Amino acid sequence: MRIANLSGRLTLIVDGKAIDVEQASNGGFSADPQAVYERWDVFRTWAAAADLSAGAAFDPADLGSPAPAPRQTLAIGLNYRDHAAESGFAAPEGLPPVFTKFASSITGPVTEVKLPGGGHTDWEVELVAVIGRRAEGVAEADAWDHVAGLAVGQDISERVSQLAGPAPQFSLGKSYPGFAPVGPWLVTPDEFDDPDDLELRCTVNGEEVQKGRTRDLIFSVPALIARLSAVLPLLPGDVIFTGTPAGVGLGRNPQRFLAAGDELVSTVEGIGELRQTFTA
């Protein structure tokens, strides 16, 4: 099942067509895309039995994030060994670095992003997991039961802001407007042959800059949920950026950053793509 945010309304994507959930359910579910996670099990039951044959064509430019207003956005650093190495750090043990991307930075899959003045804006393609059932003290073996679905994410990062000061400002440097595109929709875990092994790719102006597989995550999606939920409750609709593989601009020699006019395309196997264009 694919769950989308189309022009701010909760939508199901079936065979490439859009079905408005509020209308299809005769008002049984709100049009608010974020509200569905509080009723996730009820929603899944309804969707499994509903007549979803009357879809309509839609413009991908009208898609927003499938989780546009999470109460918590948790982002994971150094979660691929090759990215930790290119960043000059040892691979984490026990619990990886955790920061946030503030909710005002969250956007949909097809956007125009204004570059901040630092001149060191970087890319980080990531698999994003959205929580569908409250997770508190969850065992790793049970963690997938708490995931509503998976999406493509970009952890766009302004490296000067991120690394400035006596202590790094990860959350601020990664939360400029438009720096957290998510989408193009949410795909439920049952849609994948193996949700723990998906290919990620990222291109800048058609040139491949990142390619990896989620089987190489140091902490898999279930492992992250187990470790995070041991510290704090994960709430329905919360968003987890799971980390990026090697190939970011900061880790290159010479370093490379995004410029006005660049097009960034981020893809995860079985889900779809994000497409960001950058302006001065």
C-alpha positions as CSV (number, residue, x, y, z in Angstrom):
1,M,0.0,0.0,0.0
2,R,1.2,3.5,-0.9
3,I,0.0,6.4,1.3
4,A,0.5,9.9,0.0
5,N,-0.1,13.6,0.8
6,L,-1.7,15.1,-2.3
7,S,-2.3,18.8,-2.0
8,G,-2.5,18.5,1.7
9,R,-5.0,15.6,1.7
10,L,-4.6,12.0,2.7
11,T,-4.5,9.9,-0.4
12,L,-3.9,6.3,-1.5
13,I,-1.9,5.6,-4.7
14,V,-3.3,2.5,-6.4
15,D,-2.1,1.5,-9.9
16,G,-0.6,5.0,-10.4
17,K,-3.9,6.7,-9.6
18,A,-4.9,8.8,-6.6
19,I,-7.8,8.0,-4.2
20,D,-8.9,10.7,-1.7
21,V,-9.3,8.8,1.6
22,E,-11.8,11.2,3.2
23,Q,-14.1,10.9,0.2
24,A,-13.6,7.1,-0.3
25,S,-14.3,6.5,3.4
26,N,-17.4,8.8,3.5
27,G,-15.7,10.9,6.2
28,G,-14.5,8.0,8.2
29,F,-11.0,9.3,8.1
30,S,-9.8,12.9,8.2
31,A,-8.2,14.5,5.1
32,D,-5.2,15.4,7.3
33,P,-2.3,13.1,6.2
34,Q,-0.6,13.3,9.7
35,A,-3.8,12.3,11.6
36,V,-3.9,8.8,10.0
37,Y,-1.0,7.4,12.1
38,E,-3.0,7.7,15.3
39,R,-5.6,5.3,13.8
40,W,-3.1,3.3,11.8
41,D,-4.5,-0.2,12.5
42,V,-8.1,0.9,11.9
43,F,-7.0,2.5,8.6
44,R,-5.1,-0.6,7.4
45,T,-8.2,-2.7,8.1
46,W,-10.5,-0.3,6.2
47,A,-8.1,0.0,3.2
48,A,-7.8,-3.8,2.9
49,A,-11.6,-4.1,2.4
50,A,-12.4,-0.8,0.6
51,D,-13.2,-0.4,-3.1
52,L,-10.2,1.5,-4.3
53,S,-10.9,1.3,-8.0
54,A,-11.9,4.9,-8.7
55,G,-8.5,6.6,-8.8
56,A,-7.7,9.8,-10.7
57,A,-4.5,11.1,-12.4
58,F,-2.4,13.5,-10.4
59,D,0.7,15.7,-10.7
60,P,3.7,14.6,-8.7
61,A,4.5,18.2,-8.1
62,D,1.4,18.3,-5.8
63,L,2.7,15.7,-3.5
64,G,3.8,16.7,0.0
65,S,5.6,14.6,2.7
66,P,3.5,11.6,3.7
67,A,4.3,12.6,7.3
68,P,4.2,16.4,7.1
69,A,4.0,17.3,10.9
70,P,5.7,14.6,13.0
71,R,5.9,15.3,16.7
72,Q,9.5,13.9,16.6
73,T,11.9,13.6,13.8
74,L,15.0,11.5,14.7
75,A,18.0,11.5,12.3
76,I,20.8,9.0,12.6
77,G,24.5,9.8,11.8
78,L,27.4,7.6,10.7
79,N,25.1,4.6,10.2
80,Y,27.1,3.2,7.2
81,R,30.7,2.2,7.8
82,D,31.8,3.7,4.5
83,H,30.2,7.0,5.4
84,A,31.7,7.0,8.9
85,A,35.1,6.4,7.3
86,E,34.8,9.2,4.7
87,S,33.8,11.5,7.6
88,G,36.8,10.6,9.6
89,F,35.0,8.8,12.4
90,A,35.0,5.3,13.8
91,A,31.8,3.3,13.3
92,P,29.5,3.8,16.2
93,E,28.8,1.1,18.8
94,G,25.8,0.8,21.2
95,L,23.9,3.9,20.0
96,P,24.7,6.0,16.9
97,P,24.7,9.8,16.9
98,V,21.1,11.1,17.0
99,F,19.9,14.6,16.1
100,T,16.8,16.2,14.7
101,K,15.6,17.9,11.6
102,F,13.1,20.5,12.7
103,A,9.6,20.1,11.3
104,S,9.6,23.4,9.4
105,S,12.3,21.9,7.1
106,I,10.1,19.0,5.9
107,T,8.8,19.2,2.4
108,G,7.5,16.9,-0.3
109,P,9.3,15.1,-3.1
110,V,9.5,17.7,-5.9
111,T,10.7,21.0,-4.6
112,E,12.8,24.1,-5.3
113,V,15.3,24.7,-2.4
114,K,17.0,28.1,-1.8
115,L,20.6,27.7,-0.9
116,P,21.8,29.4,2.3
117,G,24.8,31.7,2.2
118,G,27.4,29.3,3.5
119,G,28.2,27.8,0.1
120,H,28.7,24.3,1.5
121,T,25.3,22.6,1.1
122,D,25.6,18.9,0.8
123,W,23.4,15.8,-0.1
124,E,22.6,12.7,2.0
125,V,20.2,10.2,0.5
126,E,18.4,8.2,3.2
127,L,15.8,5.6,3.8
128,V,13.1,7.1,6.1
129,A,10.8,5.1,8.4
130,V,7.6,6.4,9.8
131,I,6.1,5.0,13.0
132,G,2.6,3.6,12.9
133,R,2.2,2.3,16.4
134,R,3.6,3.7,19.6
135,A,7.0,2.0,20.4
136,E,8.3,2.0,23.9
137,G,10.9,-0.6,25.0
138,V,10.3,-2.5,21.8
139,A,12.4,-5.6,21.1
140,E,14.3,-5.6,17.8
141,A,12.4,-8.8,16.7
142,D,9.1,-6.9,17.1
143,A,10.1,-3.6,15.6
144,W,8.7,-3.9,12.1
145,D,5.3,-4.3,13.7
146,H,5.6,-0.6,14.7
147,V,6.5,0.8,11.3
148,A,3.8,2.3,9.2
149,G,6.0,2.4,6.1
150,L,9.1,3.5,4.3
151,A,9.9,6.6,2.2
152,V,12.8,8.3,0.5
153,G,14.5,11.1,2.4
154,Q,17.2,13.7,1.8
155,D,19.1,14.9,4.8
156,I,20.3,18.1,3.0
157,S,23.0,19.7,5.1
158,E,24.7,23.1,5.3
159,R,28.2,22.0,6.5
160,V,29.5,25.4,7.7
161,S,26.4,25.9,10.0
162,Q,26.4,22.2,11.0
163,L,30.0,22.2,12.2
164,A,30.3,25.8,13.5
165,G,30.8,26.8,17.1
166,P,32.3,25.2,20.2
167,A,29.9,22.3,19.7
168,P,28.5,21.2,16.3
169,Q,25.0,22.5,15.4
170,F,23.8,19.4,13.5
171,S,20.1,20.1,13.9
172,L,20.3,23.7,12.8
173,G,22.7,23.1,9.9
174,K,20.3,20.4,8.6
175,S,17.0,22.3,9.1
176,Y,17.0,25.2,6.6
177,P,13.7,25.5,4.7
178,G,13.3,22.6,2.3
179,F,16.2,20.6,3.8
180,A,14.1,17.5,4.7
181,P,12.2,16.4,1.6
182,V,10.4,13.1,2.2
183,G,8.3,11.0,-0.2
184,P,7.1,10.5,-2.8
185,W,4.8,8.4,-0.6
186,L,4.9,5.9,2.2
187,V,5.2,2.3,1.2
188,T,4.1,-0.3,3.8
189,P,6.7,-2.9,4.7
190,D,4.7,-5.8,3.3
191,E,5.2,-4.4,-0.2
192,F,8.9,-5.4,-0.2
193,D,10.5,-8.8,-0.6
194,D,13.0,-7.7,2.0
195,P,12.5,-4.3,3.7
196,D,16.0,-4.6,5.2
197,D,17.7,-4.7,1.8
198,L,16.9,-1.8,-0.5
199,E,19.1,0.1,-2.9
200,L,19.7,3.8,-2.4
201,R,21.0,6.1,-5.2
202,C,21.6,9.8,-5.5
203,T,22.6,11.8,-8.6
204,V,23.6,15.5,-9.1
205,N,22.8,16.7,-12.6
206,G,22.6,13.1,-13.7
207,E,26.0,12.1,-12.2
208,E,25.7,9.3,-9.7
209,V,27.3,10.5,-6.4
210,Q,25.9,7.9,-4.0
211,K,24.9,4.2,-4.2
212,G,24.4,1.8,-1.4
213,R,22.1,-0.8,0.1
214,T,20.2,-0.7,3.4
215,R,21.5,-4.2,4.3
216,D,24.8,-2.3,5.0
217,L,23.3,-0.2,7.8
218,I,25.2,-0.6,11.0
219,F,21.9,-0.3,12.9
220,S,19.0,-1.6,10.8
221,V,15.5,-0.1,11.0
222,P,14.5,-2.7,13.7
223,A,17.8,-2.1,15.6
224,L,17.2,1.7,15.6
225,I,13.7,1.3,16.8
226,A,14.8,-1.0,19.6
227,R,17.6,1.3,20.7
228,L,15.6,4.6,20.4
229,S,12.5,3.2,22.1
230,A,14.6,2.1,25.0
231,V,15.3,5.8,25.7
232,L,12.1,7.6,24.6
233,P,8.6,6.6,23.3
234,L,8.4,6.7,19.5
235,L,5.0,8.1,18.6
236,P,2.6,7.4,15.7
237,G,3.7,9.5,12.8
238,D,7.3,10.1,14.0
239,V,9.9,10.1,11.3
240,I,13.3,8.4,11.4
241,F,16.0,9.3,8.9
242,T,18.2,6.2,9.1
243,G,21.5,7.4,7.8
244,T,23.4,7.9,4.5
245,P,26.0,5.8,2.6
246,A,29.3,7.1,1.4
247,G,29.6,9.7,-1.4
248,V,28.6,13.0,0.2
249,G,30.3,16.2,-0.9
250,L,32.1,16.7,2.3
251,G,33.9,13.4,2.1
252,R,35.2,14.0,-1.5
253,N,38.7,15.1,-2.5
254,P,38.3,17.8,-3.6
255,Q,35.1,18.6,-1.7
256,R,32.0,19.3,-3.7
257,F,28.8,21.1,-2.8
258,L,25.5,22.0,-4.4
259,A,25.2,25.2,-6.5
260,A,22.4,27.2,-8.0
261,G,20.8,25.3,-10.9
262,D,21.8,21.8,-9.7
263,E,19.2,19.1,-9.8
264,L,19.4,16.5,-7.0
265,V,17.6,13.2,-7.5
266,S,17.4,10.7,-4.7
267,T,16.0,7.1,-5.2
268,V,15.2,4.1,-3.0
269,E,14.4,0.8,-4.6
270,G,10.7,-0.1,-4.5
271,I,9.6,3.4,-3.3
272,G,10.4,6.1,-5.9
273,E,12.4,9.3,-6.1
274,L,12.8,12.8,-4.8
275,R,13.8,15.6,-7.1
276,Q,15.2,18.9,-5.8
277,T,16.3,21.9,-7.8
278,F,18.5,24.5,-6.1
279,T,18.4,28.3,-6.4
280,A,20.7,31.1,-5.1
